[in-house]
Amino acid sequence: MKRRQFLKTTAGASAFATVAPSSMAALGNDKVDKPINVASHKQLFIDDRFIESSKGIKRMMNSPKKAGMAMQPIREREGPRVSVSSVLEVDGEYRMYYSLYVPEEWLKRDWSGDIPGYVRHMICLATSQDGINWQRKRVGLFNIGAGSDNAVVMPCSHGAVFIDPQKTRGSRFWFIGNITENPWWDESKGAVYRLTNEEGKKIGGAMYLCHSKNGINWKRIKDPILPFWCDTRNQAFFDPHLGKYVAFVRGRLGGLRVVCRGESKRLDNVPWPFELKPETPLGPGGLIPGINHEEWPVVMRPDKHDPPQTDLYTPNVNIYPWAQDVYLAFPPAYRHYDNFESCGRDTRGQYGNDGPVATQLSVSRNGIHWHRFREPYIPLGRMNELDSGTHYMGVGMIRKGDEIWMYYTGSPWTHGSYPYQPEMTNAIFRVVQRLDGFVSVDSGPEKGELVTPPIIFTGNRLQLNIDCGAMGEAWVEIQDENGNALSGYSFDESVSVDRNGIAQEVWWQKGPDVSELAGQPIRLHVKMRSAKLYAFQFAPNRS
């Protein structure tokens, strides 16, 4: 590994920053210079893009419904715990790449010396026809401790699998993550996950790309994508909005875990561009001890609204494909028990690197600037339930009709307590979210209203994803760009929407057809009572 190959820089890397969306404005119709072209794409209310003014409404994050267990470890063949990595839909089948953490004694036959914890991670494959019932793929490639009757596809690895629409190197399946050289997998030869010196201090590490035509047999690109130690569960994907590949990796800032972001025009042009500071120490072979905000910019970090000693990492970013310009991330928020004294009440403060972890929701329009909701997106289970200690969301989501299905790893132990509770196990769980339902704008019984900035649309029907329940209703007025009601589309002529629907048509006394307004700047003025509004869309023309 040559040092010079890692000295590439990215101009303007420090331009990235983390910003929160603006607050909702008071009700009014301030003119904007350029209408937003929404065409016939669905638009979500994840931020203020489509709220120029409002009164009596508030934005709410909506937790999904827990839908039960998807998979538990088979202890005699997989060890005590599993962890979901990526969930993909491939040719009408669902694939789940998940990790094992195999018992140390299983590896001693083929491993000499101490066995670091990161060696025990194994990437495995399970498949499903319905997203509910999952079967291990008995690939039989590697004889690891308990025999070759297993689903392991990448030994001593930890990361995320993704589909490359460009099929770089003729492969549509790609993996980014950590790999440790091991005696079972020939492709791991020469791979370095973490280098430590005699005192155990980290002096270097690396992260790699692998590719596969079938998602089972993998080849490693020999040189690292980054010569950094970024720890577990990093991810990458192709961003069609940028025409580039982007990656989100674990970093450190002020001693706390943060999320760093990088990008590259080519997936396999390694290493990806980064900015190496002159004072950054280099380890053996040009490897660098750990990434921080100076090499790749930080895009998610804890702040003053978080408890002291809070980490954010493994953000599980998804480009939401069923609406325009929506990025969703599900970072785990980890609150440390460092220096806590429970006075005998419980075990808090007794273990190192310990504390509870819960999944939160972050939203973005570009994958760079994020707003994070502080409530848990998936609440921890009750004490002594299988998901009462830590949650980690997997990358990827499945659409099933009017629902979005996602998967998370839930464990009863806290971050650092699992070595002291070997009798416990964990599971991978499924959650169900309403289509587009991650964030809504809500009104109470006293009514609320919002006005959009000027927009231009195509299509002939306006549809709302809205839940009015039994007591609620919503009315829509279409205005010109100056805020004047258009004849035939005023509130006086509006027919209310009620109850609960994903794509409810908006009607006026003359009907739902809005085609005469297509292509000209208009505003939507929405009034609601006891309702949750998730999205709007001008449907393509139809009879």
Secondary structure as GFF3:
##gff-version 3
##sequence-region A 1 543
A	DSSP	three_ten_helix	3	6	.	.	.	ID=ss1
A	DSSP	three_ten_helix	13	15	.	.	.	ID=ss2
A	DSSP	beta_strand	36	39	.	.	.	ID=ss3
A	DSSP	beta_strand	43	44	.	.	.	ID=ss4
A	DSSP	beta_strand	53	55	.	.	.	ID=ss5
A	DSSP	beta_strand	57	61	.	.	.	ID=ss6
A	DSSP	beta_strand	65	71	.	.	.	ID=ss7
A	DSSP	alpha_helix	75	78	.	.	.	ID=ss8
A	DSSP	beta_strand	82	90	.	.	.	ID=ss9
A	DSSP	beta_strand	93	101	.	.	.	ID=ss10
A	DSSP	alpha_helix	104	107	.	.	.	ID=ss11
A	DSSP	three_ten_helix	117	120	.	.	.	ID=ss12
A	DSSP	beta_strand	121	128	.	.	.	ID=ss13
A	DSSP	beta_strand	135	136	.	.	.	ID=ss14
A	DSSP	beta_strand	152	155	.	.	.	ID=ss15
A	DSSP	beta_strand	157	163	.	.	.	ID=ss16
A	DSSP	three_ten_helix	168	170	.	.	.	ID=ss17
A	DSSP	beta_strand	173	179	.	.	.	ID=ss18
A	DSSP	three_ten_helix	186	188	.	.	.	ID=ss19
A	DSSP	beta_strand	194	196	.	.	.	ID=ss20
A	DSSP	beta_strand	202	205	.	.	.	ID=ss21
A	DSSP	beta_strand	208	212	.	.	.	ID=ss22
A	DSSP	beta_strand	219	220	.	.	.	ID=ss23
A	DSSP	beta_strand	235	239	.	.	.	ID=ss24
A	DSSP	beta_strand	244	253	.	.	.	ID=ss25
A	DSSP	beta_strand	256	264	.	.	.	ID=ss26
A	DSSP	three_ten_helix	284	286	.	.	.	ID=ss27
A	DSSP	beta_strand	298	300	.	.	.	ID=ss28
A	DSSP	beta_strand	310	312	.	.	.	ID=ss29
A	DSSP	beta_strand	318	319	.	.	.	ID=ss30
A	DSSP	beta_strand	327	329	.	.	.	ID=ss31
A	DSSP	beta_strand	332	335	.	.	.	ID=ss32
A	DSSP	beta_strand	357	364	.	.	.	ID=ss33
A	DSSP	beta_strand	370	378	.	.	.	ID=ss34
A	DSSP	beta_strand	390	393	.	.	.	ID=ss35
A	DSSP	beta_strand	398	400	.	.	.	ID=ss36
A	DSSP	beta_strand	403	411	.	.	.	ID=ss37
A	DSSP	three_ten_helix	418	420	.	.	.	ID=ss38
A	DSSP	beta_strand	427	434	.	.	.	ID=ss39
A	DSSP	beta_strand	439	443	.	.	.	ID=ss40
A	DSSP	beta_strand	448	451	.	.	.	ID=ss41
A	DSSP	beta_strand	455	457	.	.	.	ID=ss42
A	DSSP	beta_strand	461	467	.	.	.	ID=ss43
A	DSSP	beta_strand	473	480	.	.	.	ID=ss44
A	DSSP	three_ten_helix	491	493	.	.	.	ID=ss45
A	DSSP	beta_strand	494	495	.	.	.	ID=ss46
A	DSSP	beta_strand	497	498	.	.	.	ID=ss47
A	DSSP	beta_strand	500	505	.	.	.	ID=ss48
A	DSSP	beta_strand	507	508	.	.	.	ID=ss49
A	DSSP	three_ten_helix	515	517	.	.	.	ID=ss50
A	DSSP	beta_strand	522	529	.	.	.	ID=ss51
A	DSSP	beta_strand	531	539	.	.	.	ID=ss52
###
